[in-house]
């Protein structure tokens, strides 16, 4: 089993599966949330599920940029980072698996959001809002969760490495 987990082919298939499922969920959000939204949870913590087409990056940063500038940053720039991060992660999949998996999660989330931008007129499909009492997140999606999880794992791994030294 460990040999399978260390296999680059396994990683590629897992990544393609993630992107396929994430894109399927976005299509479902586009179809189901056009006129409706949903609320799951209690009075203190709940999740709102509502459609949002984000023309910018995280928290709509860059949404007001000129279309050409947005294409360079959000399509060309993200594509370069996704290709590099995928190559880096797969090249180190067996040697530094935790870091490689974290970088791969970031690349997969970026790739899925890049697919949105290319095929959905420069927008990313977002549909989740987490609410904890008076605190509310921006609108996000599963790809964004993958990016944040990957960044969190990299941060924790770096903190552990610093403690070992």
Secondary structure in CASP SS format (residue, H / E / C, confidence):
PFRMAT SS
TARGET T0000
AUTHOR 0000-0000-0000
METHOD secondary structure of the structure
MODEL  1
X C 1.00
X H 1.00
X H 1.00
X H 1.00
X H 1.00
X C 1.00
X C 1.00
X H 1.00
X H 1.00
X H 1.00
X H 1.00
X H 1.00
X H 1.00
X H 1.00
X H 1.00
X H 1.00
X H 1.00
X H 1.00
X H 1.00
X H 1.00
X H 1.00
X H 1.00
X H 1.00
X H 1.00
X H 1.00
X H 1.00
X H 1.00
X H 1.00
X H 1.00
X H 1.00
X H 1.00
X H 1.00
X C 1.00
X C 1.00
X C 1.00
X C 1.00
X C 1.00
X E 1.00
X E 1.00
X E 1.00
X E 1.00
X C 1.00
X C 1.00
X C 1.00
X E 1.00
X E 1.00
X E 1.00
X E 1.00
X E 1.00
X E 1.00
X E 1.00
X E 1.00
X E 1.00
X E 1.00
X C 1.00
X C 1.00
X C 1.00
X H 1.00
X H 1.00
X H 1.00
X C 1.00
X C 1.00
X C 1.00
X C 1.00
X C 1.00
X C 1.00
X H 1.00
X H 1.00
X H 1.00
X H 1.00
X H 1.00
X H 1.00
X H 1.00
X H 1.00
X H 1.00
X H 1.00
X H 1.00
X H 1.00
X H 1.00
X H 1.00
X H 1.00
X H 1.00
X H 1.00
X H 1.00
X H 1.00
X H 1.00
X H 1.00
X H 1.00
X H 1.00
X H 1.00
X H 1.00
X C 1.00
X C 1.00
X C 1.00
X C 1.00
X C 1.00
X H 1.00
X H 1.00
X H 1.00
X H 1.00
X H 1.00
X H 1.00
X H 1.00
X H 1.00
X H 1.00
X H 1.00
X H 1.00
X H 1.00
X H 1.00
X H 1.00
X H 1.00
X H 1.00
X H 1.00
X H 1.00
X H 1.00
X H 1.00
X H 1.00
X H 1.00
X H 1.00
X C 1.00
X C 1.00
X C 1.00
X C 1.00
X E 1.00
X E 1.00
X E 1.00
X E 1.00
X E 1.00
X E 1.00
X E 1.00
X E 1.00
X E 1.00
X C 1.00
X C 1.00
X E 1.00
X E 1.00
X C 1.00
X C 1.00
X C 1.00
X E 1.00
X C 1.00
X H 1.00
X H 1.00
X H 1.00
X H 1.00
X H 1.00
X H 1.00
X H 1.00
X H 1.00
X H 1.00
X H 1.00
X H 1.00
X H 1.00
X H 1.00
X H 1.00
X H 1.00
X H 1.00
X H 1.00
X H 1.00
X H 1.00
X H 1.00
X H 1.00
X H 1.00
X H 1.00
X C 1.00
END
